[in-house]
């Protein structure tokens, strides 16, 4: 998968959440990662929860058009999952 992001947003995200988008993109390599639509009203976004280096992360992203041969998209934000999100991920009920 090919993931892109705004470098300035990545810097702000690292400062706020202590998670880089370089690390966040590894969530998509987790075979147990779970996805659901994000409720953001202005564009199609997804929330993905998965584990990277034994830390459960929540990543918000947009996906490339389905017409594209490439897979991936743009990472918007990333943070450690909350306790509720972590439990839902562990129970497969995200």
PAZAPA-4460 file (N, C-alpha, C; in steps of 0.05 Angstrom, whole numbers, plus 32768, in hexadecimal, padded with zeros to 4 digits):
% residues 94
    n_x    n_y    n_z   ca_x   ca_y   ca_z    c_x    c_y    c_z   seq   type   mol
   8011   7FE8   8000   8000   8000   8000   8012   8019   8000     1      X     A
   8008   802D   7FF3   8017   8046   7FF1   8008   805B   8001     2      X     A
   8015   8066   8016   8008   807A   8027   8017   8094   8025     3      X     A
   8008   80AA   8024   8013   80C4   8023   8007   80D4   803A     4      X     A
   8013   80EB   803F   8009   80FD   8054   8016   8118   8051     5      X     A
   800A   812B   805E   8014   8147   805F   802A   8147   8073     6      X     A
   8043   814F   806C   8059   8150   807F   8054   8162   8097     7      X     A
   8046   8178   8093   8040   818A   80A9   802D   817D   80BC     8      X     A
   8019   8170   80B1   8005   8161   80C2   8013   814B   80D1     9      X     A
   8026   813D   80C5   8035   8128   80D2   8044   8134   80EA    10      X     A
   8050   814B   80E7   805F   8158   80FC   804C   815F   8114    11      X     A
   8035   816B   810D   8022   8172   8122   8017   8159   8130    12      X     A
   8012   8144   8121   8008   812B   812C   801C   811F   813F    13      X     A
   8036   811F   8137   804B   8114   8149   804D   8124   8163    14      X     A
   804A   813F   8161   804C   8150   8178   8034   814A   818B    15      X     A
   801C   8148   817F   8004   8144   818F   8000   8128   8199    16      X     A
   8005   8114   8188   7FFF   80F8   818F   8017   80E6   8192    17      X     A
   802F   80F0   818C   8047   80E0   818E   8047   80C8   817C    18      X     A
   803A   80CA   8165   8039   80B5   8151   803F   80C1   8136    19      X     A
   8053   80B7   8128   8059   80C1   810D   8048   80B2   80F9    20      X     A
   8044   80BF   80E2   8035   80B2   80CD   8046   809B   80C1    21      X     A
   8060   809D   80C2   8071   8088   80B9   806B   806E   80C9    22      X     A
   8068   8071   80E3   8061   805B   80F4   8044   8052   80F0    23      X     A
   8033   8066   80EE   8016   8061   80EB   8010   8050   80D2    24      X     A
   801E   8053   80BC   8019   8044   80A4   801D   8026   80A8    25      X     A
   802C   801F   80BD   8031   8002   80C2   8018   7FF4   80CD    26      X     A
   8004   8004   80D6   7FEB   7FF8   80DF   7FDE   7FE7   80C8    27      X     A
   7FE2   7FF0   80B0   7FD5   7FE2   8099   7FE3   7FC8   8093    28      X     A
   7FFA   7FC3   809F   8007   7FA9   809D   7FFE   7F94   80B1    29      X     A
   7FEE   7F9E   80C5   7FE4   7F8C   80DA   7FCE   7F7A   80CE    30      X     A
   7FD2   7F60   80CC   7FBD   7F4F   80C0   7FA3   7F4F   80D0    31      X     A
   7FA4   7F58   80E9   7F8C   7F59   80F9   7F7F   7F75   80FB    32      X     A
   7F8A   7F88   80EC   7F80   7FA3   80EC   7F62   7FA3   80E4    33      X     A
   7F53   7FB5   80F1   7F37   7FB8   80EB   7F31   7FD4   80E2    34      X     A
   7F1E   7FD7   80CF   7F17   7FF1   80C4   7EF9   7FF6   80C7    35      X     A
   7EF3   8010   80C9   7ED7   8018   80C8   7ED6   8034   80BC    36      X     A
   7EBF   803C   80B1   7EBD   8057   80A6   7EBF   806C   80BD    37      X     A
   7ECC   8082   80B6   7ECE   8098   80C9   7EB6   80AA   80C4    38      X     A
   7EAB   80B6   80D9   7E93   80C6   80D6   7E97   80E2   80CA    39      X     A
   7EB0   80E9   80C2   7EB5   8103   80B6   7EA3   8108   809F    40      X     A
   7E94   811F   809F   7E7F   8123   808B   7E88   812D   806F    41      X     A
   7EA0   8136   806C   7EA7   8144   8053   7EB7   8133   803F    42      X     A
   7EC1   811C   8047   7ECE   810A   8034   7ECE   80EE   8040    43      X     A
   7ED2   80DA   8030   7ED2   80BF   8039   7EEC   80B9   8048    44      X     A
   7EEA   80B3   8062   7F01   80AD   8072   7EFD   8093   8080    45      X     A
   7F13   8086   8088   7F13   806D   8096   7F23   806F   80B0    46      X     A
   7F1A   8060   80C4   7F29   805C   80DC   7F33   803F   80DB    47      X     A
   7F4D   803C   80E0   7F59   8022   80E1   7F67   801E   80FC    48      X     A
   7F62   8009   8109   7F6F   8003   8123   7F7F   7FE9   811F    49      X     A
   7F98   7FEB   8129   7FAA   7FD4   8126   7FC2   7FD7   8138    50      X     A
   7FD3   7FC3   8139   7FEA   7FC4   814B   8004   7FC8   813B    51      X     A
   8015   7FD9   8146   8030   7FDE   813C   8043   7FDD   8153    52      X     A
   8056   7FCB   8153   8069   7FC8   8169   805C   7FC6   8184    53      X     A
   8047   7FB5   8185   8038   7FAF   819E   8028   7FC7   81A8    54      X     A
   8024   7FDC   8198   8014   7FF3   819F   7FFC   7FF4   818C    55      X     A
   7FE4   7FF7   8197   7FCC   7FF8   8187   7FC7   8015   817F    56      X     A
   7FC6   801A   8165   7FC2   8035   815A   7FA8   8037   814B    57      X     A
   7F9D   8050   814A   7F86   8056   8139   7F90   806A   8124    58      X     A
   7F8B   8064   810B   7F94   8074   80F5   7F7B   807C   80E5    59      X     A
   7F79   8096   80DF   7F64   80A0   80CD   7F70   80A7   80B2    60      X     A
   7F63   809D   809D   7F6E   80A1   8082   7F58   80A3   806D    61      X     A
   7F60   80AC   8056   7F4F   80AB   803E   7F5C   8097   802B    62      X     A
   7F4C   808B   801A   7F56   8077   8008   7F57   8082   7FEB    63      X     A
   7F69   8076   7FDC   7F6A   807C   7FBF   7F51   8074   7FB2    64      X     A
   7F4A   8080   7F9B   7F32   8078   7F8C   7F33   805B   7F86    65      X     A
   7F1C   804E   7F86   7F1B   8032   7F80   7F23   802C   7F63    66      X     A
   7F23   8041   7F52   7F2C   803D   7F36   7F4A   803A   7F33    67      X     A
   7F59   8042   7F48   7F76   8041   7F47   7F80   8024   7F4A    68      X     A
   7F96   801E   7F3D   7FA2   8004   7F40   7FB2   8003   7F5A    69      X     A
   7FB8   801A   7F65   7FC8   801B   7F7E   7FB6   8018   7F96    70      X     A
   7FC1   800F   7FAC   7FB3   800D   7FC5   7FC1   8020   7FD9    71      X     A
   7FB1   802D   7FE9   7FBC   8040   7FFD   7FAB   8058   7FFE    72      X     A
   7FB7   806F   8007   7FA8   8087   8009   7FB8   809C   8019    73      X     A
   7FAA   80AD   8027   7FB6   80C3   8036   7FB0   80C0   8054    74      X     A
   7FC4   80C0   8064   7FC1   80BE   8081   7FBA   80DA   808B    75      X     A
   7FA5   80DC   809C   7F9C   80F6   80A6   7FA4   80F9   80C3    76      X     A
   7FA2   80E4   80D3   7FAA   80E6   80EF   7FB0   80CA   80FA    77      X     A
   7FBF   80C9   8110   7FC6   80B0   811D   7FCB   80B5   813A    78      X     A
   7FC2   80A2   814A   7FC6   80A4   8167   7FC4   8089   8173    79      X     A
   7FCB   8087   818D   7FC7   806E   819C   7FA8   806A   819E    80      X     A
   7FA0   8052   819C   7F83   804C   819F   7F7B   8050   81BC    81      X     A
   7F62   8058   81C0   7F58   805B   81DC   7F53   803F   81E7    82      X     A
   7F4E   803D   8200   7F48   8023   820D   7F30   8016   8200    83      X     A
   7F1B   8025   81FA   7F03   801A   81ED   7F0A   8010   81D1    84      X     A
   7F19   801F   81C1   7F21   8017   81A6   7F32   7FFE   81A7    85      X     A
   7F44   7FFE   81BA   7F57   7FE7   81BD   7F47   7FCE   81C4    86      X     A
   7F34   7FD0   81D6   7F23   7FB9   81DD   7F13   7FAF   81C5    87      X     A
   7F07   7FC2   81B6   7EF8   7FBA   819F   7F09   7FAC   818A    88      X     A
   7F22   7FB6   8187   7F35   7FA9   8174   7F3C   7F8D   817E    89      X     A
   7F41   7F8A   8198   7F49   7F70   81A3   7F32   7F5C   81A1    90      X     A
   7F19   7F66   81A2   7F02   7F54   81A1   7EF7   7F51   8184    91      X     A
   7F05   7F5F   8171   7EFC   7F5D   8155   7EE2   7F6C   814F    92      X     A
   7EDB   7F7F   8160   7EC2   7F8D   815E   7EC5   7FAB   815A    93      X     A
   7ED8   7FB3   814B   7EDE   7FCF   8146   7ECA   7FDB   8133    94      X     A
***
